[in-house]
Amino acid sequence: MALEKCKKILITGGAGFMGSNFIRYLLAKYKDYQIVNLDKLTYAGNLDNLVDLAQNQRYKFVKGDITDEKIVDRLIKREKIDVICNFAAESHVDRSILGPREFVTTDVIGVLNLLEAGREHQIKRFIQISTDEVYGAVESGTTSESAPFRPRSPYAASKAGGDHLVLAYYHTYNLPVVRVHSCNFYGPYQYPEKFIPLFITNFLEGKSVPLYGAGTQVREWIFTQDFCRALDLVMHKGSDGEVYNIGTGYRRTNIEVAKALAKLSCVSENLITKVTDRPGHDVRYALNAVKIKKLGFKPKYSFLDGLRETVKWYQNNQKWWRKIKNKQEFREYYRKQYKVTTKDKLIAKIS
């Protein structure tokens, strides 16, 4: 059944890319909603994403980890939370290959803690934000919500584990849960290790960009504002126990995206440098989004319009992303991930 209007929402991972965008969206649209943001502030959690909301009386930030069951339970009880929207996750495939243990801890045990606290304190709705990657590669056609999970990376497997727990809590305990599987997000405030912001920021610096293999992998994309609108529909009009794919039909090869970004950034395509493909790299994702369309969703942004807005945002907010890319942790990760040496032009460009 649809959710009656709620008062207090817990956004976990709200200092991250999509969590922060959704917080800003909710506060702007619903003038009586209160938002509690629980975030561990890992490398990708950034309070600069929400600096404009620091004095908002309807917004509260709490530093904490969803893998800490005591913190989760106390917070949900104390704040009288109506809805939990779980964005908190280790979400970068490349990092999951380098170190999978942390992904399983956050994406499975963390979800378990949220579910248990939600059950104990009788929340009105639990929304699990997941990914199309749990379905695995889709060689042709599209993937519906009834498709089996076939994850091929530690990241996708950890998300699949959490997703199974969410549905189990609906069937076993009648907890009012809804899951969403989204295609790839892009837009403002995305951490610059990800494909689109990494390429944009490198292009803006006149630096090379690393494209895996031939760049023929196909991904489906959704702009941040469109995702927020889709999730809003799921939160308020979705049915308990349901699963919704959030897709747009905007499917592009990675090389097509890279060339489009180069053109929008006014740089030469010669800066696109092919690197060794990563292990288990799925060749194609494609979602069947009929169910979310029946709730009333239709993207407002074309793929190119969304890219144009994203490039513009990174052009106008260079202080935000340069601060991140100048950190030693970011530089070390970049070097390790792409297996480059000081003689390699990628390192020569980024140093």
N, C-alpha and C positions, 0 to 999 in steps of 0.2 A: 504494500500500500504506500501511497505517497506520504511524505513527511510533512507534518504540520510545521508551521514556522517555529524555529528554535531560537534560543537566546544566546547560548554560549557554545562556541566551537573550539575544539582543540585541534590545532594544525601541528602535526609532528614533522620535523624537518622544515619548519617554516622560514628558516634563514637561508635555505637553498634557493635554487633557481625557480622552479615551478611553485614551491611552497610560498615563497615571498610574493610572487605574482598573484597567486590565488588569495592571499591575505589582503593585498591591496584591492583586488577586485571585489571581495566580499564587503569590506569596510565602505567602499564607495557606493555599492548598490543597496546594501541593507543598513539603514541608519540606526536600527535598534540591536544589531548583532554585536556581540563581544567576542573577541578572538584571543585565545591563549596560544602562544607559540612556544613549543618545546623543541629545543634543538641542542645537540651536543657541541655544535660549532667545531666540526672536523674541518679539514682543509677546504671543503666546498661550502661550509656554512659561513655566511658572511653577514654580519649585522649592518654593514654598509648598504646592503640590499634594501633595508627597511629604515634607514636613518630618518627619512621624512615622516615616519609614523611614531617616532620615539615619544612624542608628547601627546599622542592620541589617547584619550581616556578610555576608549573601547578596545585598546590593544595592550597586551601584556606579554613580555618575553620572560621565559624561564629557561635557564641553562640546565640541561639534563639529558640523559641517555635513555632511550627506550629499552635498552637491555638491562637497566636497573629497575627491577620490578617494584621496589619500595617507592622510588621517586614517582613512577607512573601511577601507582595506586593512590598515593597521597595527593597527587596533583588532581586527578580526576575527581576524587572525593571532595577535596577542599574547594575546588572551583565550580563544583556542581555542573560538570560538563554534560551537554546534551548530545553532541555529535563529535566523533573522532574521525578526522580525515588524515590518513597516514601517508605522508610523503616521505617520511624518514626511511632512508635506504642507502646502502652502498650501491652505486648505480653505474659505475664506469666499467665496461667490459674488459678493457685493457688492464685495469688495476686488478680485476678479479682473477685474471690469468697469472699475474705476478704474485698475488696473495689472496687466495680464496677464503681462508678461515674467517676473516673479519666480515665478509659478505654473508656467510651462513649465520654468524652470530647476530648481526643486525637484522637481516632480512627474514630470519626464521624465529629466533628466540625473542627478538624485539617485538615482532608481531604477536607472538604468544602472550607476552606481558600485557600488551594493549588489549588483546581480546579478553584476557582474564579480568583485568580491571574494568573493562566495559561491561562484562557479564555481572561482576560483583555490584557495580553501581548503577546497573539498569539504564544504560544509555539508550537514546532513541534511534541512533544509527551509527554504524561503523562503516567507513568507506576506505577500501584498500586500493591504493593507486599502484597499478602494475603495468606491465609492458607487453607489447606484441612478441617480444623475443621468447616468451615461455612456449610459444607454439612451434618454435624452430623455423627452419627455412621453408618457404612456400614456393615451389618451383613454378607453379602456374595457378591461376585462379586466385581465390581469396580464402581467408580463414574465418570461420564463424565461431561464435562463443562456445559451441559444443565440440569443437575440435580438441583432440587429445594434446596434452603437453608433451613436447619433444625438445627440451632445452639442450643447447649444445655448448654453452659456456658456463663457468661457475656462477657468474652473475645471474644468468637466466634460470639456472637450477635453483639458486637460493630464493629468487622471487617466486618460482613455482612452488617451492616448499611453503612459503608464507601464504600464498594464495590458497593452497589446499587446506591449510589450517583455518583460514577465514571461512571457507565454505563448510568445513566440518563443524564449526561453532554454530552455524545456522541450523544445520540438520540435527546436531546433538543437543544444543542448549537453546535453540530458537532465538539466538542473538540476531537482531535486525542488521544484517550485513549487506553491503553491495560492493561488488568488485568491478574495476574498470581496467581494461587492457588498452593502452594507448599506443599509437604510432609515435614516431620521434618528435619531441618538442624542439622548438627553436624560438629565439627572441631575446629581449633584454635580460640582463643579469645572469646569463648562462656562463658557468665557470669555463674559462678559456682552454681547458684541456679537451673539451668536446669538439667534434668535427667542425661545425659551422663557426663558432666563435674563435676557435684556434686559427682557422683559415682567414677569417676577417681580420683579426688582430695582427697576424703575421703579414698579411697583405698591406695593412695600414703602416707597418714598419718597414715595408719593402723587403721582407724576408721570405725564404722558401717555405713551402708547406708540404707535409708528408702525406701522400696518397697511397693507401694500401693497394698493392697489386696493380691491376689494370684499371681499377676504379669502376668495375662493371657491376658491383653489388647494388641492388635496388633497395631503397628505403622509402617509406611513406612518411610524410611530414605534416605537422600541425603547428601553426603559430600560437604563441602563448595565450593571446586574448581569446582565440577560438577554443582552445582547450579549457580555459576558465569558464566559458559559456557552456560548454558541454558538461563539465563537471557540476556546474550549478544545476543543470537540468537533472542530472543523476541524483544529486543530493536531495532535491525537493520533489521530483516526480518519479524517480526510480522505484522499483518494487523490491521488497526484502528478499534476499536470497538470489537476486538476479546478477547476471554478469553482462557488462556492456563493453563492446569494442568501441573505442573512440578513434575514428579514422576520417580521412578527408578524400581519399582517392588520389592525392597528389603524390605520385610515385616517380622517383627520379634515380638514375644511376649516380653514384658518388662522383664520377668524373663530370657529369652534367652539372651537379651542384657546385663543384669546384670551379668550373669555367664560368658559371653564372656569377659566383662571388667575385672572381677575378674581374669580370666586366663591370660589376657594380662598384668595385673598389678602385676601378680605373688603373689596373696593373696588368702586366703581361702574363699570359698563360704559361710562359716559360718558368715562372716561379713554382709551378706545380711539379713536385718531384716525387716520382714513384719509389716506394720503399717496399721491403719484403712484407708479404701479406701475413696477417696474424693467424694463429692456429684456430681452427674451428669457425672460421668467418662465414656466417650464413650469407647465401648469395641473394636472397630476396625475402622481403616481408610484404604482406598485403592483407589488409583487414576487410572483412565484410562488416559494414557499419549500419546495416538496415535497422537494427534495434534502437540505436541512439537517434537515428533520423526520425523514427516513429515518436520519440519524445519531443521532437520539434527542432533537432539540431541541424543546422546547415552552416558551413564555414562562411564567414564574412570576408576573409582575406584569401586571395589567390596565393599560390605558392610564391610567385615572383613579388607580389606586393608585400608579403610577409618578409621576404629576404631583403627587400628594399628598406623596410622599416627597421629591420635588425641591423643592417650595415649602417644606417643613419644613426642609430642609437650608439653603436660602438665608436663611430666617428665623433659623436658629441660627448662621450663619457670616457675619454681616454685615461683620465686620472684613476677611474675605478678599475679598469683592467690592467693598466700598467703596474699598479700597486701589487696585484696578484702575480703577474708574470715576472716581476723583479724579485720575488721571494725565492730563496735558495731551494726550498722544497719543490717548487714548480720546475725550476731549472734542472734539478737532479732527476725528477721524474721524466721530464722530456728527453733527457739524454739516455736514461735507462730504457725507456719504452722503445725508442726508435734505434737503439743499439748503434749510436753514432760515436765517433771519436773526435778529438779536438781538430783533426785534419779535415773532417767532413764538413761540407758547406752548410749543412743544417746547423751544426754547432757554431760554425763561424758566424752564421747569420744571427743566431739567438743570443750569443754571448755579448 
